[in-house]
Amino acid sequence: MAVPKKKTSKSKRDMRRSHDALLAPGVSVCPECKEPKMPHRVCASCGSYKGRVVVETEA
């Protein structure tokens, strides 16, 4: 079984954890209805993607 020979310092531990932070999701604006939406996805409010309606919505 592998056991570390020396204690990992606080600096090394924190440098390893520097990439573990959570980021806020990217949000873009729909050009058709101006509602916020996730990039590269169909707009949930109007159903359009790249300027054309691809999903019928009940709005």
Jmol script that loads the backbone (N, CA, C; Angstrom):
load data "model"
ATOM      1  N   MET A   1       0.839  -1.184   0.000  1.00  0.00           N
ATOM      2  CA  MET A   1       0.000   0.000   0.000  1.00  0.00           C
ATOM      3  C   MET A   1       0.882   1.244   0.000  1.00  0.00           C
ATOM      4  N   ALA A   2       0.574   2.216  -0.853  1.00  0.00           N
ATOM      5  CA  ALA A   2       1.392   3.422  -0.962  1.00  0.00           C
ATOM      6  C   ALA A   2       1.056   4.393   0.164  1.00  0.00           C
ATOM      7  N   VAL A   3       2.099   4.819   0.851  1.00  0.00           N
ATOM      8  CA  VAL A   3       1.942   5.770   1.948  1.00  0.00           C
ATOM      9  C   VAL A   3       2.892   6.932   1.700  1.00  0.00           C
ATOM     10  N   PRO A   4       2.404   8.189   1.825  1.00  0.00           N
ATOM     11  CA  PRO A   4       3.310   9.318   1.599  1.00  0.00           C
ATOM     12  C   PRO A   4       4.410   9.381   2.658  1.00  0.00           C
ATOM     13  N   LYS A   5       5.616   9.706   2.208  1.00  0.00           N
ATOM     14  CA  LYS A   5       6.759   9.763   3.115  1.00  0.00           C
ATOM     15  C   LYS A   5       6.777  11.042   3.937  1.00  0.00           C
ATOM     16  N   LYS A   6       6.275  12.133   3.338  1.00  0.00           N
ATOM     17  CA  LYS A   6       6.250  13.432   4.019  1.00  0.00           C
ATOM     18  C   LYS A   6       4.847  14.019   3.989  1.00  0.00           C
ATOM     19  N   LYS A   7       4.570  14.882   4.951  1.00  0.00           N
ATOM     20  CA  LYS A   7       3.275  15.571   5.000  1.00  0.00           C
ATOM     21  C   LYS A   7       3.195  16.577   3.851  1.00  0.00           C
ATOM     22  N   THR A   8       2.047  16.628   3.175  1.00  0.00           N
ATOM     23  CA  THR A   8       1.842  17.606   2.109  1.00  0.00           C
ATOM     24  C   THR A   8       1.631  18.975   2.740  1.00  0.00           C
ATOM     25  N   SER A   9       2.395  19.949   2.278  1.00  0.00           N
ATOM     26  CA  SER A   9       2.307  21.283   2.866  1.00  0.00           C
ATOM     27  C   SER A   9       0.997  21.970   2.499  1.00  0.00           C
ATOM     28  N   LYS A  10       0.641  22.981   3.260  1.00  0.00           N
ATOM     29  CA  LYS A  10      -0.581  23.742   2.986  1.00  0.00           C
ATOM     30  C   LYS A  10      -0.510  24.403   1.610  1.00  0.00           C
ATOM     31  N   SER A  11       0.680  24.833   1.234  1.00  0.00           N
ATOM     32  CA  SER A  11       0.854  25.486  -0.072  1.00  0.00           C
ATOM     33  C   SER A  11       0.586  24.508  -1.211  1.00  0.00           C
ATOM     34  N   LYS A  12       1.184  23.314  -1.138  1.00  0.00           N
ATOM     35  CA  LYS A  12       0.971  22.299  -2.179  1.00  0.00           C
ATOM     36  C   LYS A  12      -0.490  21.876  -2.252  1.00  0.00           C
ATOM     37  N   ARG A  13      -1.094  21.660  -1.081  1.00  0.00           N
ATOM     38  CA  ARG A  13      -2.497  21.254  -1.016  1.00  0.00           C
ATOM     39  C   ARG A  13      -3.394  22.321  -1.647  1.00  0.00           C
ATOM     40  N   ASP A  14      -3.171  23.581  -1.317  1.00  0.00           N
ATOM     41  CA  ASP A  14      -4.011  24.665  -1.824  1.00  0.00           C
ATOM     42  C   ASP A  14      -3.772  24.913  -3.312  1.00  0.00           C
ATOM     43  N   MET A  15      -2.544  24.708  -3.792  1.00  0.00           N
ATOM     44  CA  MET A  15      -2.281  24.857  -5.226  1.00  0.00           C
ATOM     45  C   MET A  15      -3.008  23.772  -6.018  1.00  0.00           C
ATOM     46  N   ARG A  16      -3.078  22.565  -5.460  1.00  0.00           N
ATOM     47  CA  ARG A  16      -3.801  21.489  -6.123  1.00  0.00           C
ATOM     48  C   ARG A  16      -5.298  21.796  -6.172  1.00  0.00           C
ATOM     49  N   ARG A  17      -5.823  22.408  -5.148  1.00  0.00           N
ATOM     50  CA  ARG A  17      -7.247  22.715  -5.073  1.00  0.00           C
ATOM     51  C   ARG A  17      -7.632  24.005  -5.808  1.00  0.00           C
ATOM     52  N   SER A  18      -6.695  24.687  -6.414  1.00  0.00           N
ATOM     53  CA  SER A  18      -6.984  25.982  -7.025  1.00  0.00           C
ATOM     54  C   SER A  18      -7.940  25.874  -8.202  1.00  0.00           C
ATOM     55  N   HIS A  19      -8.051  24.707  -8.840  1.00  0.00           N
ATOM     56  CA  HIS A  19      -8.936  24.530  -9.991  1.00  0.00           C
ATOM     57  C   HIS A  19     -10.282  23.930  -9.603  1.00  0.00           C
ATOM     58  N   ASP A  20     -10.548  23.734  -8.324  1.00  0.00           N
ATOM     59  CA  ASP A  20     -11.765  23.060  -7.878  1.00  0.00           C
ATOM     60  C   ASP A  20     -12.941  23.999  -7.635  1.00  0.00           C
ATOM     61  N   ALA A  21     -12.752  25.293  -7.845  1.00  0.00           N
ATOM     62  CA  ALA A  21     -13.819  26.256  -7.566  1.00  0.00           C
ATOM     63  C   ALA A  21     -14.953  26.096  -8.570  1.00  0.00           C
ATOM     64  N   LEU A  22     -16.188  26.318  -8.114  1.00  0.00           N
ATOM     65  CA  LEU A  22     -17.353  26.251  -8.987  1.00  0.00           C
ATOM     66  C   LEU A  22     -17.506  27.578  -9.718  1.00  0.00           C
ATOM     67  N   LEU A  23     -17.875  27.506 -10.990  1.00  0.00           N
ATOM     68  CA  LEU A  23     -18.064  28.703 -11.796  1.00  0.00           C
ATOM     69  C   LEU A  23     -19.538  28.885 -12.123  1.00  0.00           C
ATOM     70  N   ALA A  24     -19.947  30.120 -12.270  1.00  0.00           N
ATOM     71  CA  ALA A  24     -21.328  30.401 -12.668  1.00  0.00           C
ATOM     72  C   ALA A  24     -21.511  29.982 -14.122  1.00  0.00           C
ATOM     73  N   PRO A  25     -22.673  29.418 -14.476  1.00  0.00           N
ATOM     74  CA  PRO A  25     -22.874  29.003 -15.869  1.00  0.00           C
ATOM     75  C   PRO A  25     -22.956  30.215 -16.797  1.00  0.00           C
ATOM     76  N   GLY A  26     -22.466  30.038 -18.017  1.00  0.00           N
ATOM     77  CA  GLY A  26     -22.522  31.107 -19.001  1.00  0.00           C
ATOM     78  C   GLY A  26     -23.943  31.291 -19.494  1.00  0.00           C
ATOM     79  N   VAL A  27     -24.381  32.526 -19.574  1.00  0.00           N
ATOM     80  CA  VAL A  27     -25.733  32.824 -20.011  1.00  0.00           C
ATOM     81  C   VAL A  27     -25.664  33.822 -21.149  1.00  0.00           C
ATOM     82  N   SER A  28     -26.368  33.536 -22.246  1.00  0.00           N
ATOM     83  CA  SER A  28     -26.453  34.471 -23.354  1.00  0.00           C
ATOM     84  C   SER A  28     -27.896  34.926 -23.494  1.00  0.00           C
ATOM     85  N   VAL A  29     -28.124  35.865 -24.397  1.00  0.00           N
ATOM     86  CA  VAL A  29     -29.462  36.421 -24.596  1.00  0.00           C
ATOM     87  C   VAL A  29     -30.002  35.918 -25.923  1.00  0.00           C
ATOM     88  N   CYS A  30     -31.252  35.489 -25.927  1.00  0.00           N
ATOM     89  CA  CYS A  30     -31.899  35.018 -27.149  1.00  0.00           C
ATOM     90  C   CYS A  30     -32.119  36.218 -28.076  1.00  0.00           C
ATOM     91  N   PRO A  31     -31.686  36.139 -29.341  1.00  0.00           N
ATOM     92  CA  PRO A  31     -31.874  37.275 -30.239  1.00  0.00           C
ATOM     93  C   PRO A  31     -33.327  37.485 -30.651  1.00  0.00           C
ATOM     94  N   GLU A  32     -34.171  36.465 -30.510  1.00  0.00           N
ATOM     95  CA  GLU A  32     -35.579  36.581 -30.913  1.00  0.00           C
ATOM     96  C   GLU A  32     -36.420  37.230 -29.823  1.00  0.00           C
ATOM     97  N   CYS A  33     -36.357  36.684 -28.600  1.00  0.00           N
ATOM     98  CA  CYS A  33     -37.254  37.156 -27.540  1.00  0.00           C
ATOM     99  C   CYS A  33     -36.527  37.886 -26.412  1.00  0.00           C
ATOM    100  N   LYS A  34     -35.208  37.990 -26.489  1.00  0.00           N
ATOM    101  CA  LYS A  34     -34.382  38.704 -25.512  1.00  0.00           C
ATOM    102  C   LYS A  34     -34.416  38.091 -24.109  1.00  0.00           C
ATOM    103  N   GLU A  35     -34.768  36.809 -24.014  1.00  0.00           N
ATOM    104  CA  GLU A  35     -34.758  36.110 -22.731  1.00  0.00           C
ATOM    105  C   GLU A  35     -33.384  35.470 -22.515  1.00  0.00           C
ATOM    106  N   PRO A  36     -32.941  35.300 -21.260  1.00  0.00           N
ATOM    107  CA  PRO A  36     -31.664  34.618 -21.026  1.00  0.00           C
ATOM    108  C   PRO A  36     -31.779  33.131 -21.354  1.00  0.00           C
ATOM    109  N   LYS A  37     -30.712  32.567 -21.949  1.00  0.00           N
ATOM    110  CA  LYS A  37     -30.685  31.148 -22.297  1.00  0.00           C
ATOM    111  C   LYS A  37     -29.261  30.654 -22.235  1.00  0.00           C
ATOM    112  N   MET A  38     -29.101  29.348 -22.182  1.00  0.00           N
ATOM    113  CA  MET A  38     -27.770  28.763 -22.201  1.00  0.00           C
ATOM    114  C   MET A  38     -27.228  28.816 -23.621  1.00  0.00           C
ATOM    115  N   PRO A  39     -25.929  29.059 -23.802  1.00  0.00           N
ATOM    116  CA  PRO A  39     -25.372  29.123 -25.152  1.00  0.00           C
ATOM    117  C   PRO A  39     -25.451  27.776 -25.871  1.00  0.00           C
ATOM    118  N   HIS A  40     -25.647  27.797 -27.170  1.00  0.00           N
ATOM    119  CA  HIS A  40     -25.698  26.615 -28.038  1.00  0.00           C
ATOM    120  C   HIS A  40     -26.866  25.703 -27.702  1.00  0.00           C
ATOM    121  N   ARG A  41     -27.964  26.274 -27.190  1.00  0.00           N
ATOM    122  CA  ARG A  41     -29.147  25.496 -26.872  1.00  0.00           C
ATOM    123  C   ARG A  41     -30.383  26.222 -27.363  1.00  0.00           C
ATOM    124  N   VAL A  42     -31.462  25.471 -27.544  1.00  0.00           N
ATOM    125  CA  VAL A  42     -32.726  26.050 -27.986  1.00  0.00           C
ATOM    126  C   VAL A  42     -33.282  26.922 -26.872  1.00  0.00           C
ATOM    127  N   CYS A  43     -33.841  28.063 -27.230  1.00  0.00           N
ATOM    128  CA  CYS A  43     -34.444  28.966 -26.255  1.00  0.00           C
ATOM    129  C   CYS A  43     -35.694  28.301 -25.667  1.00  0.00           C
ATOM    130  N   ALA A  44     -35.788  28.285 -24.347  1.00  0.00           N
ATOM    131  CA  ALA A  44     -36.919  27.625 -23.689  1.00  0.00           C
ATOM    132  C   ALA A  44     -38.205  28.432 -23.809  1.00  0.00           C
ATOM    133  N   SER A  45     -38.104  29.735 -23.996  1.00  0.00           N
ATOM    134  CA  SER A  45     -39.319  30.551 -24.017  1.00  0.00           C
ATOM    135  C   SER A  45     -39.930  30.662 -25.412  1.00  0.00           C
ATOM    136  N   CYS A  46     -39.101  30.772 -26.457  1.00  0.00           N
ATOM    137  CA  CYS A  46     -39.668  30.934 -27.801  1.00  0.00           C
ATOM    138  C   CYS A  46     -39.390  29.739 -28.718  1.00  0.00           C
ATOM    139  N   GLY A  47     -38.484  28.842 -28.338  1.00  0.00           N
ATOM    140  CA  GLY A  47     -38.214  27.639 -29.122  1.00  0.00           C
ATOM    141  C   GLY A  47     -37.374  27.857 -30.360  1.00  0.00           C
ATOM    142  N   SER A  48     -36.648  28.966 -30.441  1.00  0.00           N
ATOM    143  CA  SER A  48     -35.843  29.235 -31.632  1.00  0.00           C
ATOM    144  C   SER A  48     -34.374  28.911 -31.385  1.00  0.00           C
ATOM    145  N   TYR A  49     -33.692  28.588 -32.473  1.00  0.00           N
ATOM    146  CA  TYR A  49     -32.256  28.335 -32.441  1.00  0.00           C
ATOM    147  C   TYR A  49     -31.672  28.792 -33.760  1.00  0.00           C
ATOM    148  N   LYS A  50     -30.678  29.655 -33.705  1.00  0.00           N
ATOM    149  CA  LYS A  50     -30.016  30.216 -34.883  1.00  0.00           C
ATOM    150  C   LYS A  50     -31.002  30.867 -35.852  1.00  0.00           C
ATOM    151  N   GLY A  51     -31.966  31.595 -35.300  1.00  0.00           N
ATOM    152  CA  GLY A  51     -32.863  32.378 -36.127  1.00  0.00           C
ATOM    153  C   GLY A  51     -34.078  31.649 -36.675  1.00  0.00           C
ATOM    154  N   ARG A  52     -34.263  30.377 -36.360  1.00  0.00           N
ATOM    155  CA  ARG A  52     -35.441  29.677 -36.850  1.00  0.00           C
ATOM    156  C   ARG A  52     -36.085  28.882 -35.718  1.00  0.00           C
ATOM    157  N   VAL A  53     -37.380  28.710 -35.786  1.00  0.00           N
ATOM    158  CA  VAL A  53     -38.117  28.012 -34.736  1.00  0.00           C
ATOM    159  C   VAL A  53     -37.950  26.505 -34.954  1.00  0.00           C
ATOM    160  N   VAL A  54     -37.430  25.821 -33.949  1.00  0.00           N
ATOM    161  CA  VAL A  54     -37.204  24.383 -34.055  1.00  0.00           C
ATOM    162  C   VAL A  54     -38.080  23.598 -33.084  1.00  0.00           C
ATOM    163  N   VAL A  55     -38.653  24.271 -32.079  1.00  0.00           N
ATOM    164  CA  VAL A  55     -39.516  23.623 -31.103  1.00  0.00           C
ATOM    165  C   VAL A  55     -40.749  24.489 -30.919  1.00  0.00           C
ATOM    166  N   GLU A  56     -41.914  23.870 -31.025  1.00  0.00           N
ATOM    167  CA  GLU A  56     -43.158  24.610 -30.790  1.00  0.00           C
ATOM    168  C   GLU A  56     -43.354  24.791 -29.293  1.00  0.00           C
ATOM    169  N   THR A  57     -43.665  26.025 -28.853  1.00  0.00           N
ATOM    170  CA  THR A  57     -43.899  26.309 -27.459  1.00  0.00           C
ATOM    171  C   THR A  57     -45.353  26.694 -27.236  1.00  0.00           C
ATOM    172  N   GLU A  58     -45.798  26.596 -25.995  1.00  0.00           N
ATOM    173  CA  GLU A  58     -47.184  26.896 -25.661  1.00  0.00           C
ATOM    174  C   GLU A  58     -47.356  28.335 -25.224  1.00  0.00           C
ATOM    175  N   ALA A  59     -46.505  29.227 -25.641  1.00  0.00           N
ATOM    176  CA  ALA A  59     -46.572  30.627 -25.204  1.00  0.00           C
ATOM    177  C   ALA A  59     -47.342  31.499 -26.166  1.00  0.00           C
TER     178      ALA A  59
END
end "model"
wireframe off; spacefill off
backbone 0.3
color backbone group
